[in-house]
């Protein structure tokens, strides 16, 4: 007799149904697990043996073979423990095949038979629903998070013995109301009201937040570039229900949250020494990188030229496609990477090139070499460029009366602009910054005088086709913030000012 228990393998951002097959033969007692499992799955042999014995159940004294099918699919994670244990209980006759049919099981077993929380519970629930399975058994600690996926009967399990008695219909697991998942709010305390001066830079932040545009600040040390970037999440609209599930799913896959749901936009700021793997994702045990953990939020790269050239160039594809595709020898995975890139940089190695107060000590060759660390194709994917000047010292301690309640006003403007985009594109998932060239032609109409202004400026600035469309998209966002249905010359002029500063950053 062959036992069969259904579970889910996590493959990138998605999941795949896996059949845990078991076979028992006479011979020396042993367990062999096949089917391209990793080290954690191989070690399940000892965890499962102890869990079954300590649950006062019989472990068969036979030669057991466990196959994880399909065999060519790489599998990773200790949550295969539970389906392997159930397969062995079926082989030993303690459970019937019918007892475990038409349901999906996942969970990591402790040596005493209790179930520990696992990562990726939302992915498992989503895959279960798509495959048409009505019932899912998970550790109780993952119950609230997995219940975000509707249409699946999710049963929380505390230990193997409890599940055994439930499947035998001797002591059903009591149905208890699922508590609303705990809200996990990523800390964002800085607002633009906390920043003195820098009105033009704040204006650029508002435009970026309204249209989800990428942004680069250039300026000397101490000019407030980092503070400005840290204030951006406070301007962004709240995550929708579907976006909260997406973000929570990614953080669960990365092992950064086991329970609860994330309800605020991420702000990731990896150090410039971070490896390609840490920022892009992947690895021998694939995990989302920083660009995926910034999904639906902000990826902040402070001192952009200090990052490895290979790391920066790897950002080009996700900035364009909003997903990251990782190909390795043992498979191909995809993670979402729909983030806003905010970068800062100094104009030169010492930081004071062009500063009105402190003299630059760099040679022309050093300045050129430093600025050339950012390639043209990468800069072409940034929508807004702004040079930030230092605030005078005597203005730093003055109260920020001019910006009092500016945060609230700007947030309201951004909400109105966002609603205009939802109405225009008939979607809550498309912002001006996401539009393709064809969508720009379809949705954005410009009067003749605005087209003429753009054409002259594009020829003068020698804009690429991508930069040309980015100017249009920024102008459309500025018009949305102004409540205007049409792009006017003043909107286009402001958008061109943010693009004309590119020459000062390269």
C-alpha positions in Angstrom: 0.0 0.0 0.0 1.2 3.5 -0.8 0.1 6.4 1.4 -0.5 9.8 -0.1 -0.7 13.2 1.8 -1.0 16.6 0.1 1.1 19.6 1.0 2.5 22.7 -0.7 6.0 23.6 -1.8 6.9 27.3 -1.9 8.4 28.2 -5.2 9.4 31.9 -5.2 6.3 34.0 -4.6 3.9 31.2 -5.5 3.3 27.6 -4.4 2.9 24.2 -5.9 1.0 21.2 -4.8 3.2 18.4 -3.6 2.2 14.7 -3.0 4.0 13.1 0.0 4.0 9.5 -1.0 5.0 6.8 1.5 5.8 3.1 1.0 6.7 0.5 3.6 8.8 -2.7 3.0 10.1 -5.4 5.2 13.7 -4.9 6.1 16.0 -3.0 8.5 14.0 -0.1 10.1 15.0 3.1 8.3 13.5 6.2 6.6 14.6 7.4 3.2 13.3 10.7 1.9 13.6 11.3 -1.9 12.3 14.0 -4.2 14.9 16.8 -4.2 14.5 18.0 -0.6 17.0 20.2 1.1 18.9 19.6 4.4 15.9 20.6 6.6 13.7 18.0 4.9 16.4 15.3 5.2 16.6 16.0 8.9 12.9 15.5 9.2 13.6 11.8 9.7 14.7 12.3 13.3 12.1 14.9 14.1 9.2 12.8 12.8 10.4 9.7 14.5 10.6 11.4 17.9 7.3 13.3 17.4 5.4 10.1 16.6 6.9 8.2 19.6 6.4 11.1 22.0 2.8 11.4 20.9 2.2 7.9 22.1 1.8 6.6 18.6 3.5 3.6 17.0 6.4 4.1 14.7 6.6 1.1 12.2 9.7 -1.1 12.4 10.0 -1.2 8.6 12.0 0.2 5.8 10.1 3.4 4.8 10.5 5.4 1.6 9.0 8.9 1.4 8.8 10.5 -2.0 8.0 14.2 -2.5 6.4 14.4 -5.9 7.0 16.0 -8.4 10.6 14.9 -7.8 12.1 17.5 -10.1 10.7 20.4 -8.0 13.2 21.8 -5.4 11.7 21.7 -1.9 12.8 23.6 1.1 11.3 24.0 4.6 10.6 22.1 7.8 6.8 22.4 7.2 7.0 19.0 5.4 7.3 17.3 8.8 3.6 17.0 9.4 2.6 15.5 6.0 5.6 13.0 6.3 4.4 12.0 9.8 0.8 11.5 8.6 2.1 9.4 5.7 3.9 7.1 8.1 0.8 6.8 10.3 -1.2 5.8 7.2 1.5 3.2 6.3 1.4 1.7 9.8 -2.4 1.4 9.7 -3.1 3.9 12.4 -4.8 6.2 10.0 -6.8 5.3 6.8 -6.0 6.8 3.5 -9.5 8.3 3.5 -8.7 10.2 6.8 -6.1 12.4 5.1 -7.7 12.7 1.7 -9.1 16.0 0.3 -7.1 18.1 2.7 -3.7 19.9 2.7 -1.3 19.6 5.7 1.8 21.7 6.6 3.7 22.2 9.8 7.0 21.8 11.6 7.1 19.2 14.3 8.9 19.6 17.6 10.4 16.5 19.2 7.5 16.3 21.7 4.9 16.3 18.8 3.9 19.9 19.1 3.6 22.1 16.0 5.8 25.2 15.5 4.9 28.2 13.4 6.1 28.1 9.8 6.9 30.8 7.2 4.8 31.3 4.1 1.4 30.4 5.6 -0.4 32.8 3.2 1.3 31.2 0.2 0.2 27.7 1.3 -3.4 28.9 1.8 -3.5 30.6 -1.6 -2.1 27.5 -3.3 -4.6 25.3 -1.5 -7.5 27.5 -2.7 -6.3 27.6 -6.3 -5.9 23.8 -6.4 -9.4 23.4 -5.2 -8.8 21.9 -1.8 -11.4 23.0 0.8 -9.5 22.2 4.0 -6.0 23.2 5.3 -4.4 22.1 8.5 -1.7 24.5 9.9 0.0 25.3 13.2 -2.3 27.3 15.4 0.3 30.2 15.4 -0.3 30.6 11.7 -4.1 30.5 11.8 -4.8 34.2 11.9 -2.5 35.1 9.1 -3.6 32.3 6.8 -7.2 33.1 7.4 -6.7 36.3 5.3 -7.3 34.0 2.3 -11.0 33.5 2.0 -12.6 30.4 0.6 -10.6 27.8 2.6 -11.5 26.1 5.8 -8.3 26.5 7.8 -7.9 24.5 11.0 -5.3 25.3 13.6 -3.5 22.4 15.1 -1.5 22.4 18.4 0.2 19.0 18.2 0.3 15.7 16.3 -1.8 13.8 18.8 -4.6 16.3 18.6 -4.6 16.1 14.8 -4.5 12.3 15.0 -7.6 12.1 17.2 -9.4 14.7 15.0 -8.7 12.6 11.8 -9.9 9.5 13.6 -13.1 11.4 14.5 -12.5 10.5 18.2 -12.0 14.1 19.4 -12.6 16.8 16.8 -10.6 19.9 17.0 -13.0 22.5 18.5 -14.0 25.3 16.1 -13.0 28.6 17.6 -13.6 32.0 16.1 -10.4 33.2 14.3 -9.2 36.4 15.8 -8.4 39.3 13.5 -4.6 39.1 12.7 -2.5 41.5 14.7 -1.6 44.6 12.8 2.2 44.9 12.3 3.0 48.5 11.6 6.5 49.2 10.2 7.8 52.3 12.1 7.6 55.5 10.2 7.7 58.5 12.5 9.3 61.2 10.4 7.0 63.6 8.4 7.8 66.6 6.2 6.6 68.8 9.1 9.7 67.8 10.9 12.0 69.2 8.2 13.0 72.9 8.2 12.9 74.6 4.8 13.7 72.6 1.6 10.3 73.5 0.1 11.3 72.5 -3.4 12.6 69.1 -2.2 9.3 68.6 -0.3 7.4 69.4 -3.4 9.4 66.7 -5.3 8.5 64.2 -2.5 4.8 65.0 -2.9 4.9 64.5 -6.7 6.8 61.2 -6.2 4.3 60.0 -3.7 1.3 61.0 -5.8 2.5 59.3 -9.0 4.8 56.6 -7.5 7.8 58.1 -9.3 11.5 57.3 -8.6 13.5 60.1 -7.1 17.2 61.1 -6.8 18.4 63.8 -4.4 21.9 65.3 -5.0 23.6 67.6 -2.6 26.4 68.2 0.0 26.6 66.4 3.3 24.1 67.7 5.9 21.7 69.2 3.5 18.8 66.9 4.7 18.7 64.4 1.8 18.3 61.4 4.1 15.6 63.0 6.3 13.6 63.9 3.2 13.7 60.3 1.9 12.7 59.0 5.3 9.6 61.3 5.3 8.3 59.8 2.0 6.4 56.8 3.5 4.3 59.1 5.6 3.0 60.7 2.4 2.0 57.5 0.6 -1.6 56.3 0.7 -2.5 53.5 3.1 -2.1 49.9 1.8 -5.3 48.4 0.4 -6.5 45.0 1.7 -5.0 43.1 -1.2 -1.7 45.0 -0.9 -1.5 44.2 2.8 -1.8 40.5 1.9 0.9 40.9 -0.7 3.3 42.6 1.6 2.6 40.2 4.5 3.1 37.3 2.2 6.6 38.5 1.2 7.6 39.2 4.8 6.3 35.7 5.8 8.3 34.1 3.0 11.4 36.0 4.2 10.8 34.8 7.8 10.5 38.4 9.1 7.0 37.9 10.4 5.2 34.7 11.5 1.9 36.1 12.6 -0.2 39.2 12.0 -0.5 41.3 8.9 1.6 44.3 7.8 -0.6 47.4 7.3 2.0 50.1 6.5 4.1 50.6 3.5 7.7 49.2 3.8 10.7 51.4 3.9 13.9 49.4 3.2 17.3 51.1 3.4 20.1 48.4 2.9 23.7 49.5 3.5 25.9 50.1 0.5 28.0 47.0 1.5 25.0 44.7 1.1 25.6 41.9 -1.4 23.7 41.4 -4.7 22.0 38.4 -3.1 20.7 40.5 -0.2 19.3 43.2 -2.4 18.0 41.1 -5.3 17.1 37.9 -3.6 17.5 34.2 -4.4 20.2 32.0 -3.0 20.5 28.3 -2.4 17.4 28.6 -0.1 15.6 31.2 -2.2 14.4 34.2 -0.2 13.0 37.6 -1.2 15.7 40.4 -1.3 15.5 44.0 -0.2 13.8 45.0 -3.5 10.9 42.6 -2.8 10.7 43.5 0.8 10.2 47.1 -0.4 7.3 45.9 -2.6 4.5 48.5 -2.4 6.8 50.8 -0.5 10.1 52.6 -0.7 13.6 51.3 -1.4 16.1 53.9 -0.1 19.7 53.7 -1.3 21.7 56.3 0.6 24.9 57.5 -1.2 23.9 55.7 -4.4 27.4 55.8 -6.1 28.9 53.8 -3.1 26.9 50.7 -4.1 28.6 48.1 -6.2 28.1 48.7 -9.9 26.7 45.2 -10.4 24.1 45.8 -7.7 22.9 49.0 -9.3 22.7 47.6 -12.7 20.7 44.6 -11.4 18.0 47.2 -10.4 17.3 48.1 -14.0 15.0 45.1 -14.8 12.8 45.3 -11.6 12.5 49.1 -12.0 11.0 48.5 -15.4 9.0 45.3 -15.0 8.1 45.6 -11.3 9.1 42.0 -10.8 12.5 40.3 -10.3 13.2 37.1 -12.2 16.0 35.0 -10.7 17.4 32.1 -12.7 19.6 29.5 -11.1 20.9 26.1 -12.1 18.2 24.3 -10.1 15.2 26.5 -11.1 13.6 29.8 -12.0 11.7 32.0 -9.5 10.0 35.3 -9.5 9.2 37.8 -6.8 7.2 41.0 -7.0 9.4 44.2 -6.8 7.0 47.1 -7.3 8.8 49.7 -5.3 9.7 53.4 -5.4 13.4 54.0 -5.6 14.7 56.9 -3.7 18.4 57.6 -3.9 20.8 60.2 -2.6 24.3 61.1 -3.7 27.0 63.7 -3.1 28.2 65.6 -6.2 31.7 64.5 -5.6 33.9 62.3 -3.3 34.3 65.1 -0.7 30.7 66.2 -1.2 31.2 69.9 -1.6 31.4 70.4 -5.4 29.2 73.4 -6.2 28.7 74.2 -2.5 28.5 78.0 -1.8 30.1 77.7 1.6 32.8 75.0 1.6 35.3 74.6 -1.2 35.6 71.3 -3.0 39.0 69.6 -2.7 38.4 67.0 -5.5 40.2 67.1 -8.8 38.1 67.2 -12.0 39.0 63.6 -12.8 37.8 62.5 -9.4 34.5 64.3 -9.8 33.9 62.9 -13.2 34.9 59.4 -12.1 32.6 59.6 -9.1 29.6 60.8 -11.1 30.1 58.2 -13.7 29.5 55.4 -11.2 25.8 55.8 -12.1 25.2 54.5 -15.6 23.0 56.3 -18.1 20.5 53.4 -18.3 20.0 53.5 -14.6 19.5 57.3 -14.4 17.1 57.0 -17.3 14.8 55.0 -15.0 14.6 57.8 -12.4 11.8 60.3 -12.9 12.7 63.2 -10.6 16.1 64.7 -10.1 16.7 67.5 -7.6 19.7 69.3 -6.2 19.3 70.0 -2.4 21.3 72.9 -1.0 22.4 73.3 2.6 20.2 75.2 5.0 21.9 78.2 6.6 23.1 77.5 10.1 21.1 80.3 11.6 17.9 78.8 10.2 18.3 75.3 11.6 16.9 76.2 15.1 14.0 78.3 13.9 10.5 76.7 14.5 9.0 75.2 11.3 6.0 77.5 11.3 5.9 77.7 7.5 5.5 73.9 7.3 3.0 73.4 10.2 0.2 71.1 9.0 1.8 70.9 5.6 1.9 67.1 6.0 -1.9 66.9 6.4 -2.5 69.2 3.4 -0.2 67.3 1.1 -1.6 63.9 2.2 -5.1 65.1 1.2 -3.8 66.4 -2.2 -2.1 63.0 -2.8 -5.3 61.1 -2.0 -7.2 63.3 -4.5 -4.5 62.7 -7.2 -4.6 59.0 -6.5 -8.3 58.9 -6.9 -8.0 60.7 -10.2 -5.6 58.0 -11.4 -7.9 55.2 -10.3 -10.8 56.8 -12.2 -8.6 57.4 -15.3 -7.1 54.0 -15.5 -10.1 52.1 -14.0 -7.6 50.3 -11.7 -6.3 50.8 -8.2 -3.0 49.2 -9.2 -1.8 51.6 -11.9 -0.2 55.0 -11.1 1.2 57.5 -13.5 4.7 56.3 -12.8 3.9 52.8 -14.0 2.5 53.7 -17.5 4.1 52.2 -20.6 4.6 54.2 -23.8 1.4 52.8 -25.3 -0.6 53.7 -22.1 0.8 57.2 -22.2 -0.4 57.6 -25.8 -3.8 56.1 -24.8 -4.6 57.9 -21.6 -2.6 61.2 -21.6 -3.7 63.9 -24.1 -1.7 67.1 -24.3 -2.7 70.4 -26.0 -0.6 71.5 -29.0 1.2 74.2 -27.1 2.2 71.7 -24.4 3.4 69.2 -27.0 5.5 72.0 -28.7 7.0 72.9 -25.3 8.0 69.3 -24.6 9.4 68.7 -28.1 11.7 71.8 -27.9 12.9 70.9 -24.4 13.5 67.3 -25.3 15.6 68.3 -28.3 17.5 70.8 -26.2 18.1 68.3 -23.3 18.8 65.4 -25.7 16.2 63.2 -23.9 16.0 59.5 -24.6 12.6 58.0 -25.5 12.3 56.7 -21.9 13.1 60.1 -20.4 10.6 61.7 -22.8 7.8 59.6 -21.6 8.9 60.1 -17.9 8.5 63.8 -18.3 5.0 63.3 -19.6 4.1 61.1 -16.7 5.5 63.5 -14.1 3.6 66.4 -15.8 0.4 64.3 -15.6 1.0 63.8 -11.8 1.6 67.5 -11.3 -1.7 68.2 -13.1 -3.5 65.6 -10.9 -2.1 67.3 -7.8 -3.5 70.6 -9.2 -6.9 69.0 -9.9 -6.6 69.7 -13.6 -8.0 67.3 -16.2 -5.5 68.7 -18.8 -1.7 69.1 -18.7 -1.0 72.8 -18.9 2.2 74.5 -19.9 3.1 75.3 -16.2 2.7 71.6 -15.4 5.0 70.6 -18.2 7.5 73.3 -17.3 7.8 72.1 -13.7 8.2 68.5 -14.9 11.0 69.5 -17.2 12.8 71.3 -14.4 13.1 67.9 -12.5 14.5 66.3 -15.7 16.9 69.1 -16.6 18.9 68.6 -13.4 20.0 65.2 -14.7 23.1 66.8 -16.2 24.2 67.9 -12.7 24.0 64.3 -11.5 26.1 62.7 -14.2 
